[in-house]
Amino acid sequence: LKLRYNSIKLIPSSSLELLKELGKDSEVQPSQASKSGGRKPKSTSAKFRLSLRQLIGKIDVSDPHFVRCIKPNTEKVPNKFNSPLVLEQLLFSGILEAVQIRQKGFASRASFDDFLKRYSCIASADTKTLSATDLVKHLMEKLKLDAGGMQVGKTKVFLKASVLDQLEAVLAASRYNMALRLQAVMRSRQARKHFAAARPATKALKESLRRVGWDDSSNVERLGVLVDKLGSE
């Protein structure tokens, strides 16, 4: 329905902020009205179509991501999960089929630089400087990967879900072993530091015990007696 021109002019003078904002778009300048030959202002449906075209133009030049929501229950309450309801939504919304299609295709599309940065650490020591194509061949031979699960394009490496899971498992194991080696190095360094700090005190204690008759062949019971004797001196 078309609004009367006088009614449209009243919208910007409203006390509500929302109507003021809407009224800015509905204002018609006198110069525009004269140029249009005294035509009536645009209807609400025409403005809606214009807004829709602008929205579609923004979507075309952007990279939108859509999120599909699944209701856990019909009561809209927290901490309640209705399994049959969720399964029904997954079946009828086509999500499970989309997941199957995604798994059959290439789930990962990494650029050459990203692929090298992430997976070059699981290659052999003499292959650290390989290109992305050579690294793919090396990993396929080393890990016995499916030949159809990895494909090299012009700028990206395509990986199927099964191959991606294998690479991630090997990468996680490699990082775990590396963390263990780092821990071993740090602990050995701390142990050597503590030993070096305690060595002068240990040497002084041995010299004091030898003065009261202790030697390496003395048993633990005799050591206690000698310590008491040393304390009394």
DARACOR-V945771 format. One record per pair of residues at least 24 apart in sequence whose ideal C-beta (glycine too) atoms are under 6 Angstrom apart, sorted by sequence separation. I is the first residue (numbers start at 0). GAP is how many residues later the second one is. D is the distance in whole Angstrom. If there is no record, write none. Layout:
i->I gap->GAP d->D
i->I gap->GAP d->D
//
This chain:
i->131 gap->25 d->6
i->4 gap->36 d->6
i->1 gap->41 d->4
i->114 gap->42 d->4
i->110 gap->45 d->5
i->108 gap->47 d->5
i->109 gap->47 d->5
i->118 gap->48 d->6
i->121 gap->48 d->5
i->108 gap->49 d->6
i->121 gap->49 d->6
i->107 gap->51 d->4
i->105 gap->52 d->4
i->121 gap->52 d->5
i->105 gap->54 d->6
i->106 gap->54 d->4
i->107 gap->56 d->5
i->106 gap->57 d->6
i->102 gap->58 d->5
//
